[in-house]
């Protein structure tokens, strides 16, 4: 139970305490290992960017840009925004640093904090973490399937079960024209009965009406993008499905899946887990073949996804682990404390986690602390041990104590047993 203080963390943000941080570290290690096994290279980017970057790339008509960004002015009057998603920053980085000169294909991954001013609830936060992957330069559906597989590999390695993959193709700007025309004519006369968001989307990006959670049933007969795909988009989608089959990845085709960001073309996909409740989308992504050119680069295809790590943590089996230290030092006087300190530092250099009481409290207090820290071993040194050149090594799990020469190699050998 904490103390009452005038300060609390801000709604929608979370503190991660040591026991939970151990789990986070393990998860991040798995993500890094898996991503690197696919030859994705890690990138890290700033917490904030020019607001226009997101306006232009995430898209003016999206909920993110319309109502969820943390935007502020710096002292020079520039409008800045805490990054709500990673794709715009990766594209900016790619263009700004000329990364296209490094080869036709660039594969990136990131583990980053994102910020969105949404109504906080379980699985939805204002500051959250994503891992994401972006492949720039490949037009192939193989890339889309590989991206999907890399995320599924992470879930599998973490023993996260019950993930469903939904896929769709929303076509390219060419075939989307016909679809939007048809959708608009379907919606004509129905707009009064639809929600405010749908009415706004009708004017700005009608396709996103299909995404509406409120009016889903009223729109069940609406035309869907996959009915209007041009030959190239249809073949691409067929190829994507074949590649998933080849990889033995099960999927559902959701013809109403359009995703909430403006830059997508062709393939879109999402990972869902129904046990997460209303925030059941664990991750999502798709192809964004037009974005690089739109942002000032060459005509370059691209594809990617991001997974919400906070949501993933809710599905992670097992409990928080206890924090523990390998070795805790207990000493009786100044001289033994100094000798012990030397041993401790050598053990730290050899990779053991070690600690001691810096306040030189009573032996009883030091043992209490060793227990509290879940020490695996305690090294005990007193006047007698110094005289005889030995240490007492106590295995805290077995409760057994052994005398060993005060020599680092011999101590290490014993700790490794
Ligand atoms: P997104 O669908 O906006 O896509 O976000 C991806 C994932 O981030 C979601 O599926 C969800 O798990 C997590 N997420 C989103 N908002 C929150 C929140 N408020 N609290 C907790 N978790 C959240 C993107 O961000 C795209 N950049 C993905 C992408 C990469 N597309 C192509 N490349």
Boltz pocket constraint, residues with backbone or C-beta under 6 A from the ligand:
constraints:
  - pocket:
      binder: B
      contacts: [[A, 84], [A, 85], [A, 86], [A, 87], [A, 116], [A, 118], [A, 123], [A, 124], [A, 125], [A, 126], [A, 127], [A, 128], [A, 129], [A, 130], [A, 132], [A, 133], [A, 134], [A, 261], [A, 271], [A, 281], [A, 282], [A, 283], [A, 284], [A, 285], [A, 286], [A, 287], [A, 288], [A, 303], [A, 304], [A, 305], [A, 306], [A, 307], [A, 308], [A, 309], [A, 310], [A, 311]]
      max_distance: 6.0
